[in-house]
Amino acid sequence: MAAAAVLRRHLTRNSATTSHLSPLLARTRGVSDSTDPITVETSVPFKSHIVDPPSRQTTTSSHELLTFFRDMSLMRRSEIAADSLYKAKLIRGFCHLYDGQEAVAVGMEAAITRADAIITAYRDHCAYLARGGDLVAAFAELMGRRDGCSRGKGGSMHFYKRDANFFGGHGIVGAQVPLGCGIAFAQRYRKEGTVTFDLYGDGAANQGQLFEALNMAALWKLPVILVCENNHYGMGTAEWKASKSPAYFKRGDYVPGLKVDGMDVLAVKQACKFAKEHALANGPIILEMDTYRYHGHSMSDPGSTYRTRDEIAGIRQERDPIERVRKLILAHDFATAQELKDMEKELRKQVDAAIAKAKESPMPDPSELFTNVYVNDCGLESFGVDRKVVRTVLP
């Protein structure tokens, strides 16, 4: 009973999965769910550039570890389900999956508040869920339905949740970086005491707009953290083929940086907490998250032509973020292996239920083609392909 009560209080406070995890609570009463602190050392030391790194000693609890396990497992299950929906042609267009990188989204969220802002590229589903996004709204958006988080008009690459300061996924490589610096400018101008986490991939790390934005952020000491999610392949190109210096945490030159094991959720949490404190006091800092994606770049990429299956299997076996947390939970007797399996089964049911509900959502009305694009009363008409029948008129 106590465990369920603690989890329920946590979900009320951190709504990342409130709407779709409540049935799980009754099934987790046997786990050791406590907020009593324990100390854990990160998997590897932090590497730093012109800044002293944070300690490898991190503080956590059974409650936090179980929450990490649950949230990352939910994300993993959701991305695997999205793979199936895409292959069934229920998701069309582009779709970029995040499985393997869950520790970055979950660890970052654990270190900050919803008042802080996040902006990212097009691999954005799990960042949306971490910010409190609803599962039904996520799958409805993926399938282009009206109840989606962007009303079915954004699709996989353009999730958005303004009430949680999630400024979305962006499809143009690197274009979100100057936008994130602009959000940080507003935060400083308004004296909010908050920061922006500005995410991009290693494939965007050579973009000129990144360095222009970073230069301005450094000049004005903006509270922005540039987070390079280095999954080591920009589309199908290995980092060493695209970057003369793939040490992305040093690429800011005059801006401090940290290299973090992005497959270790506790290391990500520690680094993000450190980075937020630094950015509020001193301005920008770069975090390079050493992570890995299990799927290809997008659903059109099998992901096996430029890397071996043995490489992918080796990462899964040695560094998988969910399995690392599972081992910690079992090592400290916070839950049994069967209890964790039961939790995963329940999460799968919740994902399946969310998909079924999302499928019931209707397609957007044709008038939605014009909302948020043109001003009202401009008399614009939309015709069919024959140019004869007016399909809709902008109000």
Number of C-alpha atoms within 10 A of each C-alpha: 10 13 18 19 14 16 24 18 10 15 17 13 10 17 19 23 20 16 15 18 20 15 12 20 16 14 15 20 17 15 20 19 23 17 13 11 13 11 11 15 13 19 16 11 16 17 17 19 19 12 13 12 17 18 14 18 14 16 15 16 19 22 22 20 21 25 18 23 24 21 24 27 21 25 26 21 21 28 21 14 17 25 19 13 17 17 12 10 11 13 21 15 13 15 22 23 25 26 23 25 30 29 29 29 25 26 25 23 22 20 17 18 15 16 15 19 23 27 25 30 24 25 25 24 30 27 27 26 24 25 26 20 24 22 29 25 25 30 30 30 28 31 29 27 26 21 23 27 27 22 20 26 20 20 26 29 23 23 33 26 18 11 11 20 18 25 22 25 25 23 16 11 15 23 17 24 29 19 16 25 27 18 24 28 21 15 20 19 10 10 9 12 12 21 31 28 28 26 24 26 24 26 23 21 23 18 14 11 16 20 16 12 17 26 16 16 23 18 11 14 20 28 31 35 29 25 26 23 25 27 22 19 22 17 17 17 14 16 20 12 11 15 14 9 12 17 15 24 24 21 17 19 11 13 19 22 29 28 25 28 24 29 25 26 29 32 30 28 26 22 27 25 18 17 30 24 14 18 20 18 13 17 23 31 29 28 28 27 28 21 24 23 20 18 20 20 21 17 17 11 13 12 20 14 10 13 14 11 12 10 11 16 13 12 17 16 11 10 19 22 26 23 15 17 21 19 12 16 23 13 11 12 13 21 21 17 14 9 16 19 11 15 21 18 13 17 23 18 13 22 22 17 14 20 22 14 16 24 17 12 19 13 17 16 11 12 13 15 14 17 12 8 8 11 12 12 9 10 9 13 12 17 12 10 9 7 9 9 10 12 13 17 15 17 13
